[in-house]
Amino acid sequence: MSDYKEFVDAYSNRLPQQNRWDTGHKTKEQCSRKIFQQVRKRHQELAENDDCYWFAIFEKKSGALIGHIDFDVFVRSTHQFANFGYQIYNRHWGKGYGQEAAKAGLEIGVRDLKLNRLEAAINVDNRKSIRLAKCIGMRREGIKKRYWFEFGKWTDHLIYVANPEDVGLKPRNPFDRKGH
C-alpha cells in the first residue's frame, strides 16, 4: 500500500496517448485505494499460482512509478516458457529506462523465475519495441500469424526470444528441484 501515491501519479498524470500501444491511462477517480488493492491482490494471486508475474519499475532518484515488466507463464514442465512484456509510461520515454528495465527483466525471468525461454511477442509495426528487444540481446525467431486478438482483430506478431545463455547463465534441468 505504500506505493499507492506513485500508482495514482503514474496512471492519472500520463501525457495524452501517443500511439495505439500506449495504454493504461486512467482518471484519478479510476485510481481509488480500493482499485489499487484489487490490482495488488490480483497480481499476488497470479504470482502465487505461477500464472503471471508483474514487476513495477521505479525511477531510482525520485521513486516515481515509471512502468512495468511482466511474465505471462505459458508452460512449465519441460518447457519453462513465458511471454515477456515491458512498458514504460509515456512521460518517461526516451530516457533509457526501457532498456535498463527490460535487460534486468531477462535476468529476473531466467535466474529468479527459472524460465528457460522468454518470448516477446511484438506487433510487426511497433518499431520502438522491436528496437528495444534487439538492443537487449533478444533474437528474432519469426512471425506468428493471427497470434493476438487486439484492436478488434487478430494480429500478427514478431517473436523475439531469449534463453539463459543470452543473459550469461546456464540452462537448468526443469526436473532438478534444487532452488525451485
HELIX and SHEET records of a PDB file:
HELIX    1   1 TYR A    4  SER A   12  1                                   9    
HELIX    2   2 LYS A   28  CYS A   31  5                                   4    
HELIX    3   3 ARG A   33  GLU A   48  1                                  16    
HELIX    4   4 ASN A   90  HIS A   92  5                                   3    
HELIX    5   5 TYR A   97  GLU A  107  1                                  11    
HELIX    6   6 ILE A  108  ASP A  112  3                                   5    
HELIX    7   7 ARG A  127  CYS A  135  1                                   9    
HELIX    8   8 PRO A  164  VAL A  167  5                                   4    
SHEET    1   A 6 CYS A  52  PHE A  58  0                                        
SHEET    2   A 6 LEU A  65  VAL A  75 -1                                        
SHEET    3   A 6 PHE A  81  ILE A  88 -1                                        
SHEET    4   A 6 ARG A 117  ASN A 123  1                                        
SHEET    5   A 6 LYS A 153  ALA A 162 -1                                        
SHEET    6   A 6 ARG A 139  GLU A 150 -1                                        
END                                                                             
